Amino acid sequence: MRSFLPELGWRGLVVDQTPGLAERLTRGSITGYIGFDPTAPSLQLGNLVQVMVLAHLQRAGGKPLVLLGGGTGLIGDPSGKRGERPLLDESAVQENADRQRGQLEQFLDFGSGPHDAEMLDNAGWLTSLNLVAFLRDIGKHFTVNYMLQKESVKGRMSAGISYTEFSYMLLQAYDFLHLYRSRNCELQMGGSDQWGNITAGTELIRRVVSGEAHGLATPLVTTSTGAKFGKTEHGAVWLDPSMTSPYRFYQFWINVDDRDVESYLKVFTFLGREEIADAITRHEKDPGARLPHKRLAMEVTSGVHGAALAEQVRDASRIIFGELDPRKAGDATWRTLAAELPNGPLPPNFEAGLPAVELVASSSLVKSKSEARRLLSQRGISLNGTTLTLEASTGPSDLLPGGHLWLRRGKKTDFIFTPAI
């Protein structure tokens, strides 16, 4: 376990830790956990930082526990929130937890071995708690003054905080105590906004069972421009492909700012120091090639969606940027692009051959045949990556794999003709 902290350190993933953690790791394997509150049907990019930390723990020889907050998710964590969050019912929380479970399994090895990850749900012990017993046995160890000093509470005092969310800290601390007793879990990890909750847990363990427990906080990832990480004009970037398509997920990473790409390679991939340094050196020599961005996009997309789908969306991206012959892409790649770009069925008389004007006028690229004729005469339309002339005829021989056609107006406006189903 000696390698765990140094590995996180050079990747920029340690912002705080309890005294004695480094020494404890020299004594052998440790069980550590991170909680994920299932208040949404999917994890998003911000959660991916914590998933990577658990994966590093497992790779270093520790045992990772994934704690799904089926119980605390019914309350809501006030950390980093300006106002009270709407409470979800039990069925919604359970459905969200089930969906997140599959996403976490992409990064962690689950099984029955000593270092295999284990997934737990705190609803199993929190929902059956006796309120009076909890207040007597747990609440007595926390003063209101102590709780008010924690950032998760302090930041909400001006806007107001309900007793429901105020109690969240006690529940998270109790989670740590429960895992310490039942799983010999000595380490809780999380974002820096969770540091108050984490240290409340270590303090509770010390007071109740005189145990030694530790905490580790990671920085909240931001962009070099100060914008919130993981947000686009379309909203949050989710790990669920039905909420953020794999193509858009891949594009998020391809388009990260040059100033961020090195730190993101460290945080969101398992690439080593030398590989990352080499990618950055090559980028400095040829920025236009965007090699580290492509490596970053491929690594993270493969981790979340699998290698096969990552290759598919990579090829789709390469087509759009003129880096891949359209005819070398498979049907699946074209279906991916058709789902992302304006599209429509082939004209009914296409099989018999169609003048270029008729084909272009059948798309959403133009409003009329006269506009189609003008653009074609100006050589402003391409078919499957090749300039289309006004006199050209089109037909079945132009079809791409799977029966698609790709029209482009200028350099950025696209339309995909799709085959009849």
C-alpha positions as CSV (number, residue, x, y, z in Angstrom):
1,M,0.0,0.0,0.0
2,R,3.0,2.3,0.1
3,S,2.4,3.3,-3.5
4,F,-1.2,4.5,-3.0
5,L,-0.6,8.0,-1.7
6,P,2.4,8.8,-4.0
7,E,0.4,7.6,-7.0
8,L,-2.5,9.9,-6.1
9,G,-0.1,12.7,-5.2
10,W,1.6,13.0,-8.6
11,R,-1.8,12.8,-10.3
12,G,-2.9,15.8,-8.2
13,L,-5.6,13.8,-6.4
14,V,-4.8,14.7,-2.8
15,V,-5.8,17.9,-1.2
16,D,-6.1,16.8,2.4
17,Q,-5.5,13.7,4.6
18,T,-5.7,12.8,8.3
19,P,-2.4,12.7,10.2
20,G,-0.9,9.2,10.3
21,L,-2.5,7.9,7.0
22,A,0.9,7.5,5.3
23,E,2.2,5.5,8.2
24,R,-0.9,3.3,8.4
25,L,-0.5,2.4,4.7
26,T,3.0,1.1,5.4
27,R,1.5,-1.6,7.7
28,G,-0.4,-3.4,4.9
29,S,-3.7,-3.4,3.0
30,I,-6.5,-1.1,4.0
31,T,-10.2,-1.1,3.3
32,G,-11.5,2.2,2.1
33,Y,-14.9,3.5,0.9
34,I,-16.5,6.4,-1.0
35,G,-20.2,7.1,-0.9
36,F,-22.4,7.9,-3.9
37,D,-25.8,9.3,-3.3
38,P,-28.2,8.0,-6.0
39,T,-30.2,11.3,-6.3
40,A,-29.8,11.1,-10.1
41,P,-30.3,8.1,-12.5
42,S,-26.6,8.3,-13.5
43,L,-23.2,9.3,-12.3
44,Q,-21.7,12.3,-14.0
45,L,-18.2,13.3,-14.8
46,G,-17.6,14.9,-11.3
47,N,-18.3,11.5,-9.8
48,L,-15.7,9.9,-12.0
49,V,-12.9,11.4,-9.9
50,Q,-14.0,9.3,-7.0
51,V,-14.4,6.2,-9.1
52,M,-10.8,6.6,-10.2
53,V,-9.6,7.0,-6.6
54,L,-11.3,3.7,-5.7
55,A,-9.7,2.0,-8.7
56,H,-6.3,3.3,-7.6
57,L,-6.9,1.9,-4.1
58,Q,-7.7,-1.5,-5.5
59,R,-4.7,-1.4,-7.8
60,A,-2.4,-0.6,-4.9
61,G,-3.6,-3.7,-3.0
62,G,-6.4,-2.2,-0.9
63,K,-10.1,-3.2,-0.8
64,P,-12.6,-0.7,-2.1
65,L,-16.1,-0.4,-0.8
66,V,-18.7,1.4,-2.9
67,L,-21.4,2.8,-0.7
68,L,-24.6,3.5,-2.5
69,G,-26.6,6.0,-0.4
70,G,-30.0,4.4,-0.6
71,G,-30.6,5.8,2.8
72,T,-28.8,9.1,2.8
73,G,-30.2,9.7,-0.7
74,L,-33.6,10.1,0.9
75,I,-32.2,13.0,3.0
76,G,-29.9,14.9,0.6
77,D,-26.3,16.1,1.2
78,P,-26.2,19.9,1.7
79,S,-22.5,20.0,0.7
80,G,-21.9,22.5,-2.1
81,K,-25.6,23.2,-2.5
82,R,-27.2,26.6,-2.2
83,G,-30.6,25.4,-1.4
84,E,-32.6,22.4,-0.2
85,R,-32.9,19.6,-2.7
86,P,-36.2,18.0,-3.4
87,L,-36.6,14.7,-1.6
88,L,-36.9,11.5,-3.7
89,D,-39.1,8.6,-2.8
90,E,-37.7,5.2,-2.0
91,S,-38.5,3.6,-5.3
92,A,-36.8,6.4,-7.3
93,V,-33.7,6.2,-5.1
94,Q,-33.5,2.4,-5.5
95,E,-33.9,2.7,-9.3
96,N,-31.1,5.3,-9.5
97,A,-28.9,3.1,-7.3
98,D,-29.4,0.1,-9.6
99,R,-28.4,2.1,-12.7
100,Q,-25.3,3.5,-11.0
101,R,-24.2,0.0,-10.0
102,G,-23.5,-1.0,-13.6
103,Q,-21.5,2.1,-14.2
104,L,-19.2,1.5,-11.3
105,E,-18.6,-2.1,-12.3
106,Q,-16.8,-0.7,-15.4
107,F,-13.9,0.4,-13.3
108,L,-13.8,-1.9,-10.3
109,D,-13.3,-5.7,-10.0
110,F,-16.1,-7.2,-7.9
111,G,-15.9,-10.7,-6.5
112,S,-15.1,-12.6,-3.3
113,G,-11.3,-12.1,-3.0
114,P,-9.6,-10.1,-0.2
115,H,-9.1,-7.1,-2.5
116,D,-12.2,-7.4,-4.6
117,A,-14.6,-4.4,-4.5
118,E,-17.8,-4.7,-2.6
119,M,-20.9,-2.7,-3.1
120,L,-23.2,-1.8,-0.2
121,D,-26.3,0.2,0.3
122,N,-26.6,2.2,3.5
123,A,-30.4,1.8,3.4
124,G,-29.7,-1.6,4.8
125,W,-28.8,-0.1,8.2
126,L,-30.0,3.5,8.2
127,T,-33.7,2.9,7.4
128,S,-34.1,0.6,10.3
129,L,-32.5,2.9,12.9
130,N,-34.4,3.8,16.0
131,L,-34.5,7.6,16.3
132,V,-34.3,7.8,20.0
133,A,-31.5,5.3,20.2
134,F,-29.6,7.1,17.4
135,L,-29.8,10.4,19.1
136,R,-28.8,8.9,22.4
137,D,-25.9,6.8,21.1
138,I,-24.6,8.9,18.2
139,G,-26.0,12.4,18.5
140,K,-24.5,12.9,21.9
141,H,-21.0,12.8,20.4
142,F,-21.7,16.0,18.3
143,T,-22.2,19.5,19.6
144,V,-24.1,22.0,17.5
145,N,-21.1,24.3,17.6
146,Y,-18.9,21.5,16.1
147,M,-21.3,20.9,13.3
148,L,-21.7,24.6,12.5
149,Q,-17.9,24.9,11.9
150,K,-18.1,22.4,9.0
151,E,-18.2,24.0,5.6
152,S,-21.1,21.8,4.4
153,V,-23.2,23.4,7.0
154,K,-21.6,26.9,7.3
155,G,-22.1,27.6,3.6
156,R,-25.8,27.1,4.0
157,M,-26.5,29.2,7.1
158,S,-27.3,32.4,5.3
159,A,-29.8,30.7,2.9
160,G,-31.1,28.4,5.6
161,I,-30.8,24.7,6.1
162,S,-33.5,22.3,7.3
163,Y,-33.0,19.9,10.2
164,T,-33.2,17.1,7.6
165,E,-30.1,18.2,5.8
166,F,-28.4,19.3,9.0
167,S,-28.6,15.7,10.2
168,Y,-26.8,14.4,7.1
169,M,-23.4,14.8,8.7
170,L,-24.4,12.5,11.6
171,L,-25.7,9.9,9.2
172,Q,-22.5,9.9,7.1
173,A,-20.5,9.6,10.2
174,Y,-22.6,6.7,11.3
175,D,-22.0,5.0,8.0
176,F,-18.2,5.2,8.6
177,L,-18.7,3.8,12.1
178,H,-20.9,1.0,10.8
179,L,-18.4,0.1,8.1
180,Y,-15.5,0.2,10.6
181,R,-17.3,-2.3,12.8
182,S,-18.7,-4.6,10.1
183,R,-16.0,-4.4,7.4
184,N,-12.9,-3.3,9.2
185,C,-13.0,-0.2,7.0
186,E,-10.4,2.3,8.2
187,L,-10.5,4.9,5.4
188,Q,-13.1,7.2,3.9
189,M,-12.4,9.2,0.8
190,G,-14.2,11.9,-1.1
191,G,-14.1,15.4,-2.6
192,S,-12.9,18.3,-0.5
193,D,-16.5,19.5,0.0
194,Q,-16.9,16.2,2.0
195,W,-14.0,16.8,4.3
196,G,-16.2,18.0,7.2
197,N,-18.3,14.9,6.9
198,I,-15.3,12.6,6.6
199,T,-13.6,14.0,9.7
200,A,-16.8,13.8,11.6
201,G,-16.7,10.0,10.9
202,T,-13.1,9.6,12.1
203,E,-14.0,11.5,15.3
204,L,-17.1,9.3,15.9
205,I,-15.0,6.2,15.6
206,R,-12.5,7.5,18.0
207,R,-15.1,8.4,20.6
208,V,-17.3,5.3,20.3
209,V,-14.8,2.5,19.9
210,S,-11.5,4.2,20.5
211,G,-10.5,3.2,16.9
212,E,-8.0,4.7,14.5
213,A,-9.6,5.7,11.2
214,H,-8.5,8.0,8.4
215,G,-9.8,10.3,5.7
216,L,-8.5,11.5,2.4
217,A,-9.9,14.4,0.3
218,T,-9.5,15.0,-3.4
219,P,-9.7,18.4,-5.0
220,L,-12.8,19.5,-6.8
221,V,-11.8,19.5,-10.5
222,T,-12.3,22.7,-12.4
223,T,-11.5,24.0,-15.8
224,S,-8.7,26.5,-16.5
225,T,-11.4,29.1,-17.4
226,G,-13.1,28.8,-14.0
227,A,-16.1,27.0,-15.5
228,K,-17.7,24.1,-13.7
229,F,-16.1,20.8,-14.8
230,G,-18.3,18.4,-16.7
231,K,-20.8,21.0,-18.0
232,T,-21.5,21.8,-21.6
233,E,-24.1,23.9,-23.4
234,H,-26.2,20.7,-23.3
235,G,-25.9,20.5,-19.5
236,A,-24.1,17.9,-17.4
237,V,-22.1,15.1,-19.0
238,W,-23.5,11.8,-17.7
239,L,-22.0,8.3,-17.8
240,D,-25.3,6.8,-18.9
241,P,-25.4,6.6,-22.7
242,S,-29.1,7.4,-22.8
243,M,-28.5,10.7,-21.1
244,T,-25.2,11.7,-22.8
245,S,-24.5,9.8,-26.0
246,P,-21.1,8.2,-26.3
247,Y,-20.4,10.4,-29.2
248,R,-21.0,13.6,-27.2
249,F,-19.1,12.1,-24.3
250,Y,-16.1,11.5,-26.6
251,Q,-16.4,15.1,-28.0
252,F,-16.3,16.6,-24.5
253,W,-12.8,15.2,-24.0
254,I,-11.6,16.0,-27.5
255,N,-12.6,19.6,-27.0
256,V,-11.0,20.2,-23.5
257,D,-8.8,23.3,-23.3
258,D,-5.1,22.8,-24.0
259,R,-4.4,24.1,-20.5
260,D,-6.4,21.3,-18.9
261,V,-5.5,18.2,-21.0
262,E,-2.4,17.3,-18.9
263,S,-4.2,17.4,-15.6
264,Y,-7.1,15.5,-17.0
265,L,-4.9,12.8,-18.3
266,K,-3.5,12.4,-14.8
267,V,-6.9,12.4,-13.1
268,F,-9.1,10.4,-15.5
269,T,-6.8,7.8,-17.0
270,F,-4.4,5.2,-15.7
271,L,-1.6,6.3,-18.1
272,G,1.8,6.5,-16.4
273,R,4.0,9.6,-16.0
274,E,6.2,8.8,-19.0
275,E,3.2,8.3,-21.4
276,I,1.6,11.5,-20.3
277,A,4.8,13.5,-20.5
278,D,5.4,12.1,-24.0
279,A,1.9,13.0,-25.1
280,I,2.4,16.6,-23.9
281,T,5.8,16.9,-25.5
282,R,4.4,15.8,-28.9
283,H,1.5,18.2,-28.4
284,E,3.9,21.1,-27.9
285,K,5.7,20.2,-31.2
286,D,2.4,19.8,-33.1
287,P,-0.6,21.4,-31.3
288,G,-2.9,21.0,-34.3
289,A,-2.7,17.2,-34.1
290,R,-4.3,17.3,-30.6
291,L,-2.7,14.0,-29.8
292,P,-3.2,14.1,-26.0
293,H,-6.8,15.2,-26.4
294,K,-7.4,12.1,-28.6
295,R,-5.7,9.8,-26.2
296,L,-7.7,11.3,-23.3
297,A,-11.0,10.9,-25.2
298,M,-10.2,7.3,-26.1
299,E,-9.1,6.3,-22.7
300,V,-12.0,7.7,-20.8
301,T,-14.6,6.7,-23.3
302,S,-13.2,3.2,-23.4
303,G,-13.4,3.1,-19.6
304,V,-17.0,4.2,-19.4
305,H,-18.5,2.7,-22.5
306,G,-16.1,-0.1,-23.6
307,A,-13.4,-0.3,-26.2
308,A,-15.6,-1.3,-29.1
309,L,-18.0,1.6,-28.7
310,A,-15.1,4.0,-28.1
311,E,-13.6,3.0,-31.4
312,Q,-16.9,3.5,-33.1
313,V,-17.4,7.1,-31.8
314,R,-13.7,7.8,-32.5
315,D,-14.2,6.9,-36.1
316,A,-17.3,9.0,-36.3
317,S,-15.3,12.0,-34.9
318,R,-12.5,11.4,-37.4
319,I,-14.9,11.5,-40.3
320,I,-16.4,14.8,-39.2
321,F,-12.9,16.3,-38.9
322,G,-11.7,14.9,-42.2
323,E,-9.3,12.4,-40.7
324,L,-11.0,9.2,-42.0
325,D,-12.2,8.1,-45.4
326,P,-16.0,7.9,-45.1
327,R,-16.1,4.7,-47.0
328,K,-13.8,3.0,-44.4
329,A,-16.3,3.5,-41.6
330,G,-18.8,0.7,-40.9
331,D,-22.6,0.8,-40.7
332,A,-22.5,1.2,-36.9
333,T,-20.4,4.4,-37.2
334,W,-22.8,5.9,-39.6
335,R,-25.7,5.1,-37.4
336,T,-23.9,6.8,-34.6
337,L,-23.5,9.9,-36.7
338,A,-27.0,9.8,-38.0
339,A,-28.2,9.9,-34.4
340,E,-26.2,13.0,-33.7
341,L,-26.6,15.0,-36.9
342,P,-29.7,16.2,-38.8
343,N,-30.9,13.3,-40.8
344,G,-33.7,11.9,-43.0
345,P,-34.6,9.1,-45.3
346,L,-33.3,8.7,-48.8
347,P,-35.6,10.2,-51.5
348,P,-38.0,7.6,-52.8
349,N,-36.6,7.7,-56.3
350,F,-33.0,7.6,-55.3
351,E,-32.5,4.0,-56.5
352,A,-33.1,5.1,-60.1
353,G,-30.6,7.9,-59.9
354,L,-31.1,11.5,-58.9
355,P,-29.6,14.8,-60.1
356,A,-27.4,16.5,-57.4
357,V,-29.9,19.4,-57.2
358,E,-32.7,17.0,-56.3
359,L,-30.7,15.2,-53.7
360,V,-29.5,18.4,-51.9
361,A,-33.0,19.9,-52.1
362,S,-34.3,16.8,-50.3
363,S,-32.1,17.5,-47.2
364,S,-32.4,20.2,-44.6
365,L,-29.3,21.9,-45.8
366,V,-31.3,24.2,-48.1
367,K,-34.7,25.7,-48.3
368,S,-35.3,25.4,-52.0
369,K,-33.9,24.0,-55.3
370,S,-32.7,27.4,-56.3
371,E,-30.6,27.6,-53.1
372,A,-29.3,24.0,-53.8
373,R,-28.4,25.0,-57.4
374,R,-26.6,28.1,-56.2
375,L,-24.5,26.3,-53.6
376,L,-23.6,23.5,-56.0
377,S,-22.5,26.0,-58.6
378,Q,-20.3,27.6,-55.9
379,R,-18.9,24.2,-55.0
380,G,-20.2,24.6,-51.5
381,I,-21.7,21.1,-51.1
382,S,-19.9,17.8,-50.6
383,L,-21.1,14.3,-50.9
384,N,-19.3,11.7,-48.7
385,G,-16.4,14.0,-48.4
386,T,-16.0,14.9,-52.1
387,T,-17.2,18.2,-53.7
388,L,-20.5,17.7,-55.5
389,T,-20.9,19.5,-58.8
390,L,-24.1,21.0,-60.2
391,E,-24.0,18.6,-63.2
392,A,-23.5,15.4,-61.1
393,S,-25.9,12.6,-60.8
394,T,-26.2,10.5,-57.7
395,G,-27.4,6.9,-57.1
396,P,-26.9,3.6,-55.3
397,S,-23.2,3.5,-56.1
398,D,-22.7,6.5,-53.8
399,L,-24.1,4.7,-50.8
400,L,-21.8,4.3,-47.8
401,P,-21.8,1.2,-45.6
402,G,-25.2,0.4,-44.3
403,G,-26.9,2.5,-47.1
404,H,-26.1,6.0,-45.8
405,L,-25.2,9.2,-47.6
406,W,-23.4,12.2,-46.0
407,L,-24.0,15.7,-47.3
408,R,-22.1,18.7,-45.9
409,R,-22.6,22.4,-46.5
410,G,-19.4,24.4,-46.0
411,K,-17.3,23.0,-43.2
412,K,-19.7,22.4,-40.4
413,T,-23.3,21.9,-41.5
414,D,-24.1,18.2,-42.1
415,F,-27.0,16.0,-43.1
416,I,-27.2,12.2,-43.1
417,F,-29.5,10.3,-45.4
418,T,-30.5,7.1,-43.8
419,P,-31.6,3.8,-45.4
420,A,-35.3,2.8,-45.3
421,I,-36.0,0.5,-42.4
